[in-house]
Amino acid sequence: MKIFREVDVAEIEDMAAGGAVLGTGGGGDPYIGKLMAQQAIRKFGKVKLVRTEDLPDDALVVPVCMMGAPTVMTEKLPQGDELVNAFVALEKLLGRKIDAVLCGEAGGVNSMTPFVVAAATGLPLVDGDGMGRAFPELQMETFALAGVSATPMVLCDDKGNTVTFETVSNRWTERLARAATVEMGGSALLAFYSMSGAKAKECVVRGTLTLCESIGRTLREAKANHGEPVKALASLLQAHNMFEGRIVDIERRTVGGFARGKVILNGTDDWKGHEMSIDFQNEFLLAMRDGEVVVTTPDLISLVDAETGLAVTTDSLRYGQRLVCLAYPCNPMWRTPLGIEVAGPRYFKYDVDYQPLAAAE
Amino acid sequence: MKIFREVDVAEIEDMAAGGAVLGTGGGGDPYIGKLMAQQAIRKFGKVKLVRTEDLPDDALVVPVCMMGAPTVMTEKLPQGDELVNAFVALEKLLGRKIDAVLCGEAGGVNSMTPFVVAAATGLPLVDGDGMGRAFPELQMETFALAGVSATPMVLCDDKGNTVTFETVSNRWTERLARAATVEMGGSALLAFYSMSGAKAKECVVRGTLTLCESIGRTLREAKANHGEPVKALASLLQAHNMFEGRIVDIERRTVGGFARGKVILNGTDDWKGHEMSIDFQNEFLLAMRDGEVVVTTPDLISLVDAETGLAVTTDSLRYGQRLVCLAYPCNPMWRTPLGIEVAGPRYFKYDVDYQPLAAAE
């Protein structure tokens, strides 16, 4: 398989920071993700990256990720072994050697989990993912939109328990795996959506890991050069600056294995006198400015620190933080009727139609 | 394998009625159990019974049963296919032909579920079970007391979903399988505790199915001969008549996948002026007479109709029913320190010590 580059400990920092931005509030704390991946690379060596287009058609590709409420992930640091256990158990179940690891979702932790498996197994890691962002439920994968089944799926916890699913639909996989995850203490590791290289070329969101790295590097360099990190980030992502303000209220609870809630910002600077409220279920799903819906899932809503441009995850929202709300278009696969049905605002019970956001200039 | 008898449609009636008595309120509605088993025997032919002592030491024996709240089982009639699916999936996972089917628990439905699998597969069914009664949780098996692991375990629902468990303890199997069962709608079918014939000889409660049949026949014949069914039943089981009365209050709710509650009887005849209250979690667990604990799990508490002696399950308790409370000793395996730890009153959070009940003369 054609490897286009290798990733070492140093590059991981940028990638995790970038993953957190695309995580749109979910996908886990980048600090934890970074530690997990760096530890694995130190132990097992560099991770080889392969481009989606360079996958052999008959290669067996398996995505991995962590499931659960980010609030729990932060308190219950994954060891990494569980991930490799899930991967190896799925390989055994499939009865065939897996050829490459794939990222299930972009996020602070979940852009990093595949690095742990790739390092431990020595397998190449595909530069891409199944969302181009983070989403709260596991049927919300571009893989699913392309007809790939989430099962056989293996879920492992930190205690050594393994649960294998073979379901009639990806929605059922989500329901049963969510119940198991809650029972396992709120977070679990999984391997799922096994597919061929040919199928991967149809449905992988390409270049996600290198985009994560570009995001992290952009922020780091802007800071180092005393530049404007948020502006540089917005320009890289072709993102709209939707709002700037301070958090005046946060409502947050962990229910049914999700971190759900709402955050309210009072405008500062150009946005003085205005208010923004953003609903989340692990990820930011819907933003309202002065009572009017301005952007919804599946388009991306990232809250970043007004100073540093670093992403703020839903579990690290704190009263008084000064944040900028950036919004930018999702991958076109999410804008199909099926994509909108699976991850649009109505799926989350919001009574609004999805209005595609144009890319900023 | 030495078959000592065959069971046809006609004999099923007595066995299901007897299973419901040993079910101590749980284990499902015998009417449903009977229909499932009779339908399977009509379709596939008679079921061959083998005695535990006649199992070859190297035989592979697999128990099956239904999991869930009896209240749900009654509303959601199992098709039987799910059971066979779980059994076949476990056989595939074990990579070896299963030689005999075993009963996981005695109960109105669960003494019958193994007949469905035995009929459909043509395999012999062991005359025994893993409780000698019914219990609410799946680590409460004499198999577990003898060190057999519940996993690998396969759980199937009526929709076609299959979940496989490989856990670090039987308590964890219970937790994870209960969560999946709740998500699946409150009931599911499973195959678990696979063991050798040699191990089965150590830990199977022997003769349960023929005991169920004797119970059913005793009740049927006493009724036909205008005799006293309850007296005949008590004599057969060496059971104490603890109370006779009418239901004056029932408290019942389905929580966490269990039917939990309490039933209160006001005494009639010899027990006039007295009161009995019985707590249940699927099964009757603790009986108090005039405020004093008189019998607890793991000993058996059966509520039977004062006229017919037929068992009343926790989900069919109705205001005004005239019932007799019978109590009789559990299998000695439950009276070991481990047995009491696993299924004694303190496990269910009752602040009383287990006092072994003597057999009635």
Interface residues (C-beta under 8 A of the other chain):
Chain A: A89 K159 G160 N161 T162 V163 T164 F165 E166 T167 V168 W172 R175 L176 R178 A179 A180 V182 E183 M184
Chain B: A89 K159 G160 N161 T162 V163 T164 F165 E166 T167 V168 W172 R175 L176 R178 A179 A180 V182 E183 M184
